[in-house]
Amino acid sequence: MTADAAATGPLAGRTVLVPRETPGPDPLVIALHAAGARPQVVPLIQTVPPLDPTELDDSLLALEVGYYGWLGVTSAAAVPVLADRAEETGHTLPDLLADVQVAAVGGSTARALREAGVRVDLVPVGRSSAAALLAAWPPAGPEPSRVLLPLGDLAAPTLADGLTAHGWPVDVVVTYRTVPGPAPEPEVRDAWTAGAFDAVLLTSGSTARNLLTMLGAPPPGTLVCCIGDSTAAEARRAGLPVHAVAHDQTPGGLVAALAAAAAATDPTHPDGEHA
């Protein structure tokens, strides 16, 4: 694809499919623009509240009375649901968490919490993953406080099992569900099939599976870049090629991994395979 004359950066002029849509400014879209790319949002997944919010509402009321000492948030998708349900129960999320230690899995999740007015006490340095958050979690004392984990319906039990093994009492509440996004427009499907997208970014196993279901296999020359090892494993199990995996599981890290993969396949680049 011909690069835009005005575009600069390691992804200058490349059209990149972003498989999710966020309610506010998307750090992934911003990072792609900064790298010179042309991001196109095609929501392969969407997050929705639980069908029955009773258990979640009960957990928020338990926060109010001091039943939990910690809240561990592993996805920014949980934050708007928590805020909405807090309002439905007559509270604000910052008020409910005023006396609770709050842990976030990474920078994007911490930013979503802070934008909602919530103080964040623990964010792991480096990779954004449940394993990294578990490693950064303080040791349990002789009488550890209870931990509430508001997770998605497809979340792995890594953090819950790890905290339990380290002596923390843990409760998990399903806070949001991951469902397929709306059917892509015919022009989007045609562009995908024709190879008009230079790359696709996969941010979860769900986006990998739904890519195949909703758009089909990527054409030759379309780079597939995954945000982490677990997403890459899901993509490979689904039969997708994986050209790059982000070392730093952040929007910037994902875009950097794509830029490196693009450079490696660009014959005009010093690092290109035909250079």
C-alpha positions in Angstrom: 0.0 0.0 0.0 1.3 3.4 -0.9 2.2 5.5 2.1 0.7 8.9 2.6 3.1 11.6 1.6 2.4 13.6 4.8 2.7 10.6 7.1 5.8 10.0 9.1 6.9 7.4 11.6 7.7 3.7 11.5 4.2 2.8 10.3 3.8 5.7 7.9 0.7 5.2 5.6 -0.1 1.7 6.8 -3.7 0.8 7.4 -4.2 -1.1 10.7 -7.3 -2.9 11.9 -8.1 -2.1 15.5 -10.4 -4.8 16.8 -12.1 -2.9 19.6 -14.0 0.3 20.3 -13.6 2.3 23.5 -16.1 4.9 24.9 -13.4 7.5 25.1 -10.1 8.2 23.4 -8.4 4.9 22.6 -4.7 4.8 23.6 -4.1 2.2 20.9 -5.6 4.4 18.2 -3.5 7.4 19.5 -0.3 5.3 19.5 -1.0 4.2 15.9 -1.5 7.8 14.7 1.7 8.8 16.5 3.5 6.0 14.5 2.1 7.4 11.2 -0.4 4.6 10.7 -4.0 4.9 9.6 -6.0 3.0 12.2 -9.5 1.7 11.3 -11.6 0.5 14.2 -13.6 -2.7 13.4 -15.0 -3.9 16.7 -14.7 -7.7 16.6 -15.7 -7.8 20.3 -17.7 -5.7 22.7 -18.1 -5.8 26.4 -21.5 -5.7 28.0 -22.7 -5.8 31.6 -23.7 -9.2 33.1 -27.3 -10.4 32.3 -28.1 -10.3 36.1 -26.2 -7.7 38.0 -27.4 -8.9 41.4 -24.1 -10.5 42.5 -22.1 -7.5 41.3 -24.4 -5.1 43.2 -24.1 -7.2 46.3 -20.3 -7.1 46.0 -20.4 -3.3 45.7 -22.5 -3.1 48.9 -20.0 -5.3 50.6 -17.3 -2.8 49.7 -19.4 -0.1 51.3 -19.5 -1.9 54.7 -15.7 -2.7 54.7 -16.0 -6.4 53.8 -13.2 -6.1 51.3 -9.8 -4.6 51.9 -8.5 -4.9 48.3 -10.0 -4.6 44.8 -8.0 -6.0 41.9 -8.9 -4.8 38.4 -7.4 -6.7 35.5 -9.1 -4.8 32.6 -10.2 -1.3 31.9 -13.5 -2.8 30.6 -14.5 -3.4 34.2 -14.3 0.3 35.2 -17.4 1.8 33.5 -19.5 -1.2 34.6 -18.4 -0.7 38.2 -19.0 3.0 38.0 -22.5 2.5 36.5 -23.5 -0.2 39.0 -22.2 2.0 41.9 -24.5 4.8 40.7 -27.4 2.4 40.4 -26.9 1.5 44.1 -26.9 5.1 45.1 -23.1 5.6 45.4 -20.1 6.7 43.5 -17.2 4.3 42.8 -14.6 6.6 44.4 -16.7 6.7 47.6 -17.1 3.0 47.7 -13.3 2.5 47.3 -12.2 5.3 49.7 -10.9 2.8 52.3 -10.0 0.0 49.9 -6.6 -0.7 48.4 -6.9 -0.7 44.6 -4.6 -2.7 42.3 -4.6 -2.3 38.5 -3.1 -4.8 36.1 -1.3 -2.1 34.1 -1.1 1.5 32.9 -4.3 1.5 30.8 -6.4 0.0 33.5 -4.9 2.4 36.1 -5.6 5.3 33.8 -9.3 4.3 33.4 -9.6 4.0 37.2 -8.0 7.4 37.8 -10.3 9.0 35.2 -13.2 7.6 37.1 -11.9 9.3 40.2 -10.4 6.2 41.9 -7.1 6.2 43.7 -4.8 3.4 42.5 -2.4 1.9 45.0 -0.6 -0.8 43.1 0.4 -1.1 39.4 3.1 -3.7 38.4 6.2 -2.3 36.6 6.8 -3.7 33.1 4.4 -6.2 31.5 0.7 -5.7 32.1 -0.5 -9.2 33.0 -2.2 -11.0 35.8 1.1 -12.8 36.5 2.9 -9.5 36.8 0.2 -8.1 39.2 0.4 -11.3 41.3 4.2 -10.9 41.5 3.8 -7.3 42.7 1.1 -8.1 45.2 2.3 -7.7 48.8 2.5 -10.8 51.0 -0.5 -11.8 53.0 -0.3 -10.9 56.7 -1.5 -13.2 59.5 -5.1 -11.9 59.1 -5.2 -10.8 55.4 -8.2 -8.7 54.3 -10.5 -10.1 51.6 -9.9 -9.4 48.0 -12.6 -8.7 45.4 -11.7 -9.4 41.8 -14.3 -7.9 39.3 -13.4 -10.0 36.2 -14.8 -10.7 32.7 -16.6 -13.9 32.0 -13.7 -15.2 29.9 -10.9 -14.2 32.3 -8.3 -16.8 33.3 -8.1 -17.7 37.0 -4.4 -16.7 37.2 -4.8 -13.9 39.7 -7.5 -15.5 41.8 -5.7 -18.8 42.1 -2.4 -17.2 42.7 -3.7 -14.9 45.5 -5.5 -17.8 47.1 -2.3 -19.9 47.0 -0.5 -17.0 48.7 -3.0 -16.9 51.6 -5.4 -14.2 50.5 -9.1 -14.8 50.7 -10.5 -14.0 47.3 -14.0 -13.5 45.8 -14.5 -13.3 42.0 -17.5 -11.5 40.6 -18.4 -11.4 36.8 -18.5 -7.8 36.0 -18.7 -7.8 32.2 -19.3 -10.2 29.4 -17.3 -10.4 26.1 -19.5 -10.9 23.1 -18.9 -10.6 19.3 -19.1 -7.1 17.9 -21.6 -6.1 15.2 -21.2 -7.6 11.7 -18.6 -5.6 9.8 -19.9 -3.5 6.9 -19.6 -5.1 3.4 -17.0 -2.6 2.4 -14.9 -3.5 5.4 -15.1 -7.2 4.5 -14.2 -6.5 0.9 -11.3 -4.3 1.9 -10.0 -7.1 4.2 -10.3 -9.8 1.6 -8.6 -7.5 -1.0 -5.6 -7.0 1.3 -6.3 -3.3 1.9 -5.3 -3.7 5.6 -1.6 -3.9 6.2 -2.0 -5.3 9.7 -4.4 -6.3 12.4 -3.8 -6.0 16.1 -5.2 -8.7 18.3 -5.8 -7.7 21.9 -7.3 -11.0 23.2 -8.1 -14.5 22.3 -11.7 -13.4 21.5 -10.5 -11.0 18.9 -8.4 -13.7 17.3 -11.4 -16.1 17.1 -13.8 -13.5 16.0 -11.5 -12.2 13.3 -11.8 -15.6 11.5 -15.5 -15.8 12.1 -16.4 -12.3 11.0 -13.7 -11.5 8.4 -11.9 -14.7 7.5 -8.2 -15.5 7.4 -5.8 -12.6 6.8 -4.6 -12.3 3.2 -0.9 -12.8 2.4 1.1 -9.8 3.4 -1.3 -8.7 6.3 0.7 -8.7 9.5 -0.9 -10.2 12.6 0.4 -8.7 15.9 -0.7 -9.9 19.3 -0.6 -8.1 22.6 0.8 -11.0 24.6 1.8 -14.6 24.7 -1.7 -15.9 25.7 -3.3 -14.0 22.8 -0.7 -15.3 20.4 -1.3 -18.9 21.6 -5.0 -18.5 21.0 -4.4 -17.0 17.6 -2.1 -19.9 16.6 -4.7 -22.4 17.9 -7.3 -20.8 15.7 -5.0 -21.2 12.7 -3.8 -17.6 12.4 -0.2 -16.7 11.6 1.5 -14.5 14.2 4.1 -12.1 13.0 4.8 -10.3 16.2 4.0 -10.4 19.9 4.3 -7.3 22.1 6.9 -7.7 24.9 5.3 -4.8 26.8 1.5 -5.5 27.0 0.5 -1.9 26.6 -0.9 0.1 23.5 2.6 1.5 23.0 4.2 -1.9 23.3 1.8 -3.4 20.8 2.4 -0.7 18.2 6.2 -1.0 18.8 6.0 -4.7 18.1 4.0 -4.1 14.9 6.6 -1.4 13.8 9.4 -3.9 14.3 7.6 -6.6 12.3 6.8 -4.1 9.5 10.4 -3.0 9.3 11.5 -6.6 9.1 9.4 -7.2 6.0 10.1 -3.9 4.3 12.7 -4.4 1.5 13.5 -0.7 1.6 14.2 -0.7 5.4 17.8 -1.3 6.6 16.5 -4.2 8.7 14.2 -5.6 6.0 14.6 -9.1 4.8 15.6 -8.1 1.3 17.8 -5.1 2.3 
